[in-house]
Amino acid sequence: MSASHHGAQPVPHLLDDAHHDGSELYVPAGTPSLGDDVPVRVRVPEGAPERAVWVRVVRDGEPTMVPARLDRTVDGERWYVADVRVHNPVTGYRVLLDEPDGYRWLNGRGTWRRDVTDAADFRLSVHDEAPAWMHDAVVYQVFPDRFARSSGGVGAPEDVPGWATPMAWTDEPVATGDTGRQLAGGDLRGIEQRLDHLQRLGVDTLYLTPVFPARSNHRYDATAFDRVDPILGGDDALASLSAALHARGMRIVGDLTTNHTGDGHEWFARARADRSSEEAGFYYWTDEEPGYVGWLGHASLPKLNYGAPGLAQRLVDGPDSVVARWLRPPFALDGWRIDVANMTGRYAADDYTHDVARMARTTMRAENPDAVLVSEHFHDAGGDMSVGGWHANMNYSAFSRPLWTWLGDPSSGLTTLGLGVPLPRRGGAATVATMREFDAAVPWAVTAHQWNMLGSHDTARIRTVVGSPELQEVAAGVLFTYPGTPVVFAGDEGGLTGTTGEHARVPMPWQDVDAGGGPRWDAATFDLYRRLIALRRSSRALREGGLRWAFAGDDAVGYLRETHDERVLVVAARAPWAGTVLPARLLAPGAQPEVLHGRAALDVRPDGLRVPGDGPGVHVWRLA
């Protein structure tokens, strides 16, 4: 249906206003030190009535106003600059626009004609940001039991431990019930045999869910941290996989539970056998059944107590810790993803979370300064992401959930991620407001490296959430063009489906993959992901640029990614819409829009840039 049939639709709200973010156009690259004066820049569009611009800086808890000076006027925009002293490890600031009809504030959520709290202030941080390779990384998440068998067999595995229920490779995982017992028999050498698939797709970082021995297929109930599960091939298989990845110029990130162990863990066995042992102090004990605290009440996952002497040294602190050991050869992991990081060290009056995060980062920096530390936090992670611990977070709150509520199919019967209520259908303005609010809660250095996902081993599959290949294309288009690090759950690139996290852990259908497509593998979706990853790699703006929202309507949103040398416009639409006109100054003088992705040209008119109104789909243009 053409856009002309939708002329009665409301015009999308244009977000053409004063702007600042923490990217290179506005803040010098690199991590500042205490005492540095950092020039921060603000752009104000033509026609804005500002009489003066000030930057409000918080120093030792007290605000002070720093005047901004007009630096230059170019292409119809005025650029102001103010010098912000980095006096505290995290220095918050926001912009005041003095205008004839009253002042406005500019913070990470936008501009406001009212007073606002400090919660969404911009932040300068002296804490080391994520390693530079994260700018370019595209991460591929693998659940080892379901990715590939080195034997190539498809029947139910024969030699399984007593806790397991054998599962044929072609079986569909159960969605509820005792899901953790189904063992399909994937292993690490099977992953190594399939690295060509990862490179064809274009990903360069493999993230493995846990590989330690356990009593479940997910292995978050580790029985030891000093060896690889023999079912997966043991230590030699992990060392071989790591070497094969590094030989291809790729990286590998592991998964560690710092919040709990399994009830079969060696430490817990010693703790139960001898309550005077050092290990007994590692856990929380109660008078109620089962006699100890389990994660979210699960008796199989006894919670760790970081108030105990010796626990941190065993797990996260120093060269003899679990965190350090696996970063060294022959395993040479390039980082850790930390399971339920938001709950690690937190129980009742205890709160050691930030201490654990800082210790882990310090340990990793000593072993490998380029190692990355990523937290799992499904909710508001703002308070945990500015203290010098985690480099980035699995970005469910600022990316996955708002995108689901914009693109999700309400008739799917799915519930909202983590809430247990029906998935709503919200407009683009609400989606953008949500993303801006959560992004504003962390420093830009974190936003620029967040692990953005359309789903994971803990959620429904994105194809099931949105209900169609066309809307999965929209979701993927945003994934690969938004600030942060894209993470693909293995199989999403072929349109695999699943209604819950457990049901989504479907074995990779290699017979269909190898055939170039089939009943369980959408070759067109694979090609789409491959092209979008290649697009991201071709554009520095898409990898490192700032984020400036251009417009937000019910069915379409648009944003700009910008560096000093490139400006890219991304428009995502979930349905046919009326189109819109953007300011002509967004196009560099003398330039013509270059179509990078999509099927529509950007129409350059005297009154501005006409964005076509077809959909659903994603269009990407280079403007400078």
Helices and strands as residue ranges (DSSP letters): G 3-6, E 13-14, E 37-45, E 52-59, E 62-74, E 77-85, E 90-98, E 104-107, E 110-112, G 118-120, E 122-125, G 132-135, E 139-142, G 144-146, E 165-166, G 179-181, E 182-183, H 188-193, H 195-201, E 205-208, G 230-232, H 234-247, E 251-257, H 266-273, G 278-282, G 295-297, H 311-315, H 322-325, E 335-339, E 346-347, E 350-351, H 353-367, E 372-376, G 382-384, E 392-394, I 396-400, H 401-407, G 410-412, H 428-439, H 444-447, E 451-453, H 462-466, H 469-479, E 485-489, G 492-494, H 510-514, H 523-538, H 540-544, E 546-552, E 556-563, E 566-573, E 580-582, G 584-586, E 594-597, E 603-605, E 608-611, E 617-622
